[in-house]
Amino acid sequence: MKLWQSLMIGLARSGRVSRFMHRNAATSALARRFVGGRDLAAAIETARVLQRRGVRVSLFYLGEYVSDLGIVQKTVAQKVAAIEAMAGAGLDIHLSVDPTQIGYSIDPELGRRSALAIGQALVRQAVGGRNDRRDFLMLDMEDWTLAEPTLKLRGELAAAGVPVAQTLQAYLRRTAADLEPIIAAGGAVRLVKGAFVDRTTRAFASRAEIDSNYRVLADRMLSADARETGFYPIFGTHDDGIAFDILALAMARGWPADGYEFEMLYGVRQELQQRLLAEGARLRLYLPFGEAWFPYAIRRVGESPRNIRLILRALTS
């Protein structure tokens, strides 16, 4: 599995492969499976359809490890436009951001300024004090080298008054320590297993170890003192067993249904989505949009070798 993920990450970062896939019309089926639209208007319409089904979204303009200043500027403009469009559509203003897509691959200071500009746009549109709204700028966590800069950025955004949430990855050994100050501050965390691989001195290697750490972290996120600080847990998982164990734990500890949520990827495990909704869980889908869909889609394939059939079907159809 580790070798498979490494291979898919390599493909995701290959400009030559991405250009070929983006030009190949036959691969559009793969894009439709995992991507909410080729542009913002299409993504907002997808979000409206999901909202009518009781599903919230976290919009994500596609792109990662960007080293072109022009693309960074376009990405920031798209992120700001997405915030305004979500507000206009009456949606939660929930926007996911990869630090490397807004300048961190070029210069950390550029990335910081970009994040603050996006955050300030969110502050202008956010609605505070309403129980049915969860407005966040969600910082995605990328590979291990970016963990410290991303957490520092979260602190800077929070200090600037931006409603910021942080993605943390259960595959990293450091995550338990990274979680504590965010709980103490009454922040918000999206917990995921992680789509990257790393050396065993700083990451858990086996699926069993990662699953075990995810459960330990979820238990901490649903603790009594986490609830007392106003902490907001978000569980990014497609694992049936983990999801329903979290539901049972939250109920046993008296967490209200609107006090936490599950997040899943658009196009993945629709049957589990329906089961969670039927249990009264709050569900959000990570909804990417834009033209640069291949690196994102191939990571989804990397999370399960079974998904390779989606590429084969697209290329042979």
N, C-alpha and C positions, 0 to 999 in steps of 0.2 A: 504493500500500500504506500509506503514512504517513497519507493522508487517511482511508482505511478504518479503520485502528487508532484514529485520533482520534475518529471517529464512534462506534465501539464503546465506547470509554472513556467518552464522553459519555453513552451509553445506560446503561452500568454505574453511573454516578453519579446517574442520574435516579431520584429516589424515586418519582415518579409512574409511570414505566414499570415499575419493579421491583414496585410494589404491584399493578399490573394483571397482570403476568405471574405473580406468586405466587398471585393469586386465580383465574387461568384454568386450570381442570383440564386443558384440552387441551394445555397446555405441559408436562405431567408427563413426557412422553417425552423432552423435552430435559433435564429434571432427571435422569432415570434414566441418561441417556447419560454424564453427566459427574460425578454426585454419588453417593457410596457409600452414602447412607442419609439419611432425614429426621431420624434421631435417633442417639444414640451407640450404642445396642444394635444397630441395623441396620448401622452402620459397622463395628463390631467383628465382626459375623457376616460381612460382606463381606471384612474383613481375614483372617479365619480361612480362608475359601475360597481367597483368594489365597495364603496361606501354604502351603496344601496343594499348590499349584502351583509352589512354590519362589519366590514373589514376596513381598517385604517391602513395608510401607506407611509413609507419613508422613501421619498424621492431621491434618486441618485443619478446625476448627470455622468455618463460613462467617460472613463479615462483614468489612467494611472501611470505613475513613474514618468510624468511629462517633463521633457527637457527643452521644450520650445516655448519661449516667452509669449508668443502670439497665441498659442493654444492655452496657456495658463490664463491669459486675459479673457479669452473666449469662455473658458470654463467658469471663471468667477462671474462673468456676466450672466451665464446660463444659470448658475446657482442663485443669484439675486433674482433673476426673472422667475425661477421656480418658486421662490418664497412668495413673491407677489402674486403669482398665479394660484398657489394654494390658498392664500388668504382670500383672494377674489372668489374662489370656488367654495369657500366655507369649510375647507379641510383643516385637519391638524397641520400646522406648519412644522413638519418633521422632515429634515433634510440631512442626508448623509454626505460626508465629505472625507475624501482621502487626502491626507496632507501632501502627498507627492503630486497630486493633480492640480494643486493650487500654488505650486512654487517651491516646495521643499527640496525637489530634485535639483533645482537651480541654485537657490540661496535660502536658508532658513528665515532670514529677515523678510524676504519676499513672501514666503509662505505665511508668516505671522501676520503681515499686513493684509494679505488676501483673506485670511480667516477672520480677522477683525472686521473687514469690510462686509463680508457675508453675515457675520454675527450682528453687526449694527443694522443691517437690512432686516434681519429676523426680529430684532428688538422693536423696530418701527411697526412691524405687522403683528407681533404676538399679542395674544389675549391672556392676561393674567387672572388668576382667581376663579377660573371656571373648572369644575370637576370633570366636565366632559371633554376638555381639551388638554392635550399634552404637546406643547410646542417646544421643540428641541433642535439645536444644531448638533447632530450626532457625529462625533469624530470616529471614523473607522480606524482600526489598528492594522497596520501593515506588517512588514517583517520585523524581526527582533531589533534590528539596528535603529528602527524608528520609534521604539517603545518609549524611551526617555523623552525625546523631543515632542512626541504626541501628548504625553502626560503633562509636560511643561506647558504646552499650548492650551490644554484644557484649563489649567490653572489661570492662565492669562485671560482667557475668554470669560471664565467665571468672575474674575476680578473686575472685568469690564462690564459686568451686568448681563452678559449673554446667557440665556438658558441653554447650557451646554450639557450634553451627555457623552459618555465615553464607552467605546467598545473595548472589552477585555477578552483575552483568549485563554481558554482553559489548557491549551497545550503547553503554555509557557510556565515554567516553575515560579517565576516572579509574580504571577498574577495575584496570588493571595495577599501579598504585601501591597501591591498596587491598589487593591480594592479597599483596603482599610481607610485611608484618608478620604476617599470619596463617600464612603458610608458615613463617616464622622461629620462630613460637611453637608449631609442631606442631599447628595447629588443623585445622579442617575447613571446606571451602567447597563449596557447591552452585553450579556455574556454569550460568547460563541465558543465553539471548540477550536476553531482556527484552521485556515486553509493552507498554512505554510508548514514547512518542515525545518528543523534546525538540529544542532548538535545536542547530544543527550545531557550535557552539563547544564544546559539552560532550557531544555524542553523535554517533555515526556514523549517517549517514542512510540509506545504501543497504543492501540485504540482503547484497550482496557484501562490503561493508566490515565489517558485523557478523559475517558468517561467518568472514572472515579474522581478525578480532580474537579470535573464539572459539577458533580453532585455535592462535593464538599463546598465549593464556592456558592452554589445555589442555596445550600443550607444556611450559609452565612448571610446571603442577601435577603433571606426570609426570616432572619432572626428578629427577636422582639426589639432589641436596641436599634436595629436598622430601621424598623418601622417608626420608632420614636423620633429619630432624627429627620424623618420626612423623606428618606431614601426611596427611590423609585426603581424597582428591579424590572429588567427586560430580559427575557430568556430566548435567545436565538437558538432554536433547536428543531431538528426534523426527526428526532429520536422519540418514538412512541413511549417507550418505557420511562425515559427521563421526563418527558412532558407531563405524563399523567402522575408520576410520582411528585412532581413539583405542584401540580394542582391539588393533590391530596395533602401535601405538606402545608401549602398556603391556607387551605381550608381549616386544617387542624390548628393552625396558629392564629386564626382569626383575621387573616388578611382579607380586606374587601376585594370584590372582583375588579374594581377600578383602581386598586392600589398597586397593580403590577400588570405585566402583559407578556404575551408571547410574540415573537417575531419570526417569520419564515420568509423564504425567498419566493418571489413571484415565479410560478410555473413549476414548483417543486412540492410534492406530497399533498396534492389537493384533497385527498381523502382524509388526511390527518387534519388539515385546516378545518374541514367540515365537522370533524369529531370534536375539536376544541371549541368551536363555536357552539355546538350543541350542548356542551358542558357549561356554557355561560362565560367562557374565558374571553378576555380582551385580546384580539388578534390584529397584528400589523404585518403587512407584507413589504419587503424591501423591493422597491419598484424602480429599476434602472431605465433610463431612456437615453437616446442619442445614437450616433452612427458608429461609434467605436465599441461595438458590442462583442467582438470576438474574444479579447482577453478575459472579459468577464464570463462569457459563456463557457470557455474552455476550463476555467477554474471550477465551474459547477460540474463539468465532466470529471475533473480531477478529484472531486469529493467522493465519487463513486464510479469505479470502472464500468458498472452496468450502464452508465449514461453514454458510453461511447457509441451505443446504437443510435443515438440522436444524430451524431455527426455522420455516421455511415448512411443512415436513412436520408439525411439531407443531401449528401453528395451523390447518392445513387438514384434520387427521385427525378 
